[in-house]
Amino acid sequence: MASRRRLRSDPLGLRPVLLAEAGDGRRFGELAAATGCEPVARTQLLHLLWSRQLGVDLAGSLQDRSLVMPAEEAGR
């Protein structure tokens, strides 16, 4: 994940879409697939996780089935 911490551009505008889609909590793989540009969405998701805009339980390894949620909900 650390390699995505300095990702500055979002040429496809995926960040707002991913943030909205994660609103109720969704699986990492589902979020990436929902954008129609899965490889780029995965990179953007990692950036959003690194920058703590989204949250995930990292007690286990990050996988497609890992539940991603807004950072406010992850802190509860």
trRosetta pair geometry for C-beta under 8 A, 3 or more apart (Angstrom, degrees):
i j d omega theta_ij theta_ji phi_ij phi_ji
1 4 6.0 -66 -169 37 52 107
1 5 7.4 74 140 -53 73 86
1 46 5.3 -158 -130 -165 75 100
1 49 6.3 -82 -143 95 131 117
1 50 5.2 171 163 -76 103 102
1 62 7.4 101 -58 -7 115 160
2 5 5.7 -22 -161 -18 48 118
2 50 7.1 139 -102 -123 32 130
3 46 8.0 3 70 138 79 142
4 7 5.1 -14 -167 -22 70 123
4 43 6.1 -176 -116 -166 123 68
4 46 4.0 100 34 113 168 111
4 47 4.5 -119 159 -71 108 68
4 50 5.4 172 90 -8 93 145
5 47 7.2 157 -102 -128 20 68
5 50 4.6 -130 -95 158 71 144
5 51 7.2 140 -144 -61 64 76
7 10 8.0 77 143 -65 104 76
7 43 6.7 156 -114 157 155 98
7 44 7.3 -153 130 -105 152 51
7 46 8.0 99 -7 86 146 91
7 47 4.2 -81 52 -97 133 136
10 13 6.0 93 133 -91 103 26
10 14 6.0 -135 -166 38 104 74
10 15 4.9 -53 -128 -11 159 111
10 44 6.4 76 -121 -116 101 121
12 37 6.0 -78 180 57 168 163
12 40 6.0 76 18 128 145 151
13 16 6.4 -26 175 30 83 106
13 17 7.0 86 127 -15 77 108
14 17 5.4 -67 -155 45 47 114
14 18 5.7 44 153 -23 82 108
14 35 5.5 26 -135 -146 110 146
14 37 6.9 -111 -84 67 133 118
14 40 6.4 163 -22 122 157 104
14 41 5.4 -145 -169 -102 146 73
14 44 4.7 165 94 20 123 173
15 18 5.8 -58 -143 38 29 108
15 19 6.2 28 160 -19 65 107
15 44 5.6 -136 -75 -172 70 122
15 47 7.8 -64 -98 88 109 120
15 48 6.5 157 -136 -73 89 116
15 53 8.0 19 -166 102 107 159
16 19 5.7 -54 -144 37 31 112
16 20 6.3 29 158 -16 65 108
17 20 6.0 -60 -150 39 28 108
17 21 6.1 23 156 -17 65 112
17 34 7.9 -167 153 111 109 102
17 35 5.9 111 114 -112 139 97
18 21 5.7 -56 -139 40 30 110
18 22 6.1 26 161 -18 65 111
18 31 5.9 68 -141 177 87 115
18 35 6.9 -20 -69 -70 86 126
18 41 6.5 157 -79 -156 121 93
18 44 5.9 174 -12 117 155 117
18 45 6.0 -149 -158 -85 148 77
18 48 6.2 -158 110 -17 133 161
18 54 7.5 -65 138 -53 106 145
19 22 6.1 -61 -146 37 25 108
19 23 7.7 63 147 -60 54 76
19 48 6.9 -159 -73 -139 84 144
19 53 6.5 -56 -102 149 112 117
19 54 7.0 -139 -107 -65 68 102
19 70 7.4 65 -163 -102 77 90
20 23 5.9 -13 -174 -36 40 113
21 26 6.2 -45 146 17 88 151
21 31 5.6 141 111 -131 126 84
21 34 5.6 154 -148 97 154 151
21 35 7.9 -115 -10 -64 160 82
22 25 6.9 29 -175 -97 66 24
22 26 5.7 -115 -114 28 55 99
22 31 6.0 17 -74 -109 90 135
22 54 5.6 -17 136 -123 169 121
22 68 5.2 -68 -132 119 121 100
22 69 6.1 171 167 -127 98 24
22 70 6.1 143 115 -55 103 63
23 70 6.4 23 -123 -37 40 116
24 69 7.8 -70 130 -124 19 91
25 67 5.5 9 -175 -177 105 106
25 68 7.0 167 -148 81 56 41
25 69 4.1 -15 -96 -90 84 103
25 73 7.0 -111 -63 114 103 152
26 30 4.9 -115 168 86 108 122
26 31 5.1 131 97 -60 121 91
26 34 7.7 -5 151 -16 159 145
26 67 7.4 166 92 -147 14 64
26 68 6.1 -24 69 59 64 90
27 30 4.3 86 62 6 91 109
27 31 6.9 -160 87 -10 46 84
27 64 6.4 40 157 152 111 62
27 65 5.4 -41 -146 -139 123 37
27 66 6.8 118 -152 64 67 37
27 67 6.2 -49 -93 -95 55 51
27 68 7.1 85 -169 12 12 88
28 31 6.0 -58 -153 33 27 111
28 32 6.6 22 155 -15 63 108
28 45 6.5 122 -151 159 86 153
28 56 7.1 30 -69 -113 112 143
28 62 6.8 100 -69 -178 168 88
28 63 6.9 157 45 101 135 37
28 64 5.4 -134 79 -141 97 32
28 65 7.2 -20 32 30 94 12
28 66 4.7 30 -17 60 123 90
28 67 7.9 -104 -28 -68 77 8
28 68 5.3 105 -79 -29 67 119
29 32 5.8 -56 -147 37 32 110
29 33 6.2 25 158 -15 66 111
29 63 7.8 -25 -34 142 109 63
29 64 2.9 34 -48 -165 125 100
29 65 6.7 -7 10 -56 119 43
30 33 5.9 -61 -144 42 28 107
30 34 6.2 37 156 -33 64 108
30 64 7.9 111 -17 176 60 86
31 34 5.8 -54 -149 24 27 116
31 35 7.6 29 157 -26 57 100
31 41 7.0 -166 128 159 77 123
31 45 6.1 115 107 -99 129 134
31 68 5.9 -40 -18 55 151 140
32 35 6.6 -59 -170 17 33 110
32 38 4.7 67 150 -146 97 77
32 41 4.3 152 -141 102 65 117
32 42 4.8 26 -122 -67 136 76
32 45 6.1 -72 -75 -18 92 144
32 64 7.8 -85 29 -128 126 87
33 38 5.5 9 -93 -96 50 114
33 41 7.9 -146 -28 74 20 151
34 41 7.8 167 58 -161 67 164
35 38 6.8 153 58 -76 98 44
35 40 7.7 -114 112 78 142 91
35 41 4.1 159 34 -81 147 140
37 40 4.6 -14 138 42 111 114
37 41 5.7 133 88 -29 72 96
38 41 5.4 -60 -136 39 28 114
38 42 6.4 35 164 -26 65 101
39 42 5.9 -51 -154 26 29 112
39 43 7.1 27 150 -14 60 102
40 43 5.7 -53 -157 34 39 112
40 44 6.4 35 148 -15 69 107
41 44 5.6 -56 -145 41 35 110
41 45 6.1 41 153 -24 67 104
42 45 5.6 -49 -145 33 30 114
42 46 6.6 32 154 -19 62 102
43 46 5.9 -54 -153 33 31 111
43 47 6.7 31 149 -18 63 105
44 47 5.5 -52 -151 35 36 114
44 48 6.3 35 152 -18 67 105
45 48 5.7 -55 -146 38 33 110
45 49 6.3 33 154 -18 65 105
45 54 7.1 -49 -157 54 70 155
45 68 7.0 -56 -160 -120 115 164
46 49 5.7 -53 -147 37 32 112
46 50 6.2 33 154 -20 65 107
47 50 5.7 -55 -145 37 31 111
47 51 6.1 14 161 -5 66 112
48 51 6.1 -59 -136 48 27 100
48 53 4.6 -79 -160 66 81 109
48 54 4.4 47 134 8 109 112
49 52 7.6 27 177 -77 31 33
49 53 7.9 -80 -61 50 20 70
49 54 5.3 -51 -80 77 60 98
49 55 7.3 117 -131 -108 74 20
49 56 5.8 -20 -127 9 122 116
49 62 8.0 77 169 -120 172 143
49 68 7.3 -86 -81 -129 107 112
52 55 7.1 26 -150 -78 65 80
52 71 5.2 76 166 -119 72 142
53 70 7.9 -57 158 -147 58 64
53 71 5.8 -114 -174 -26 16 125
54 68 5.4 10 168 -177 127 103
54 69 6.9 151 -164 79 79 27
54 70 6.4 -73 -118 -115 60 30
54 71 6.0 -122 -108 -51 8 78
54 74 7.5 96 166 -27 46 141
55 68 7.3 153 78 -157 40 57
55 69 5.5 -30 65 70 91 79
55 70 7.0 17 16 114 96 24
55 71 4.7 120 -36 -113 102 50
55 73 6.9 -161 47 74 128 71
55 74 2.3 -74 102 -26 156 168
55 75 6.9 -148 -82 -36 163 65
56 62 6.6 61 124 -114 149 97
56 66 5.2 42 -165 152 124 120
56 67 6.8 162 -134 83 76 51
56 68 5.1 -31 -81 -101 102 67
56 69 7.5 144 -81 21 52 70
56 74 7.0 -41 -25 -120 22 138
57 60 7.0 39 116 26 96 83
57 66 7.0 -154 55 -158 75 95
57 67 6.8 31 13 56 103 93
57 74 7.7 -163 -57 -148 64 99
58 62 6.7 -21 -115 -60 84 90
60 63 7.6 -37 122 0 111 109
60 66 7.5 -163 81 -100 102 102
62 66 5.3 -51 -146 -17 56 162
63 66 5.1 131 52 -28 62 94
69 73 4.5 -84 146 83 126 124
69 74 5.3 158 76 -60 103 86
70 73 5.0 83 65 12 83 103
70 74 7.1 -153 95 -12 41 90
71 74 5.4 -56 -144 34 36 115
71 75 6.6 37 160 -24 66 104
72 75 6.3 -61 -161 28 28 110
72 76 7.8 37 146 -33 58 97
73 76 5.9 -42 -164 7 44 116
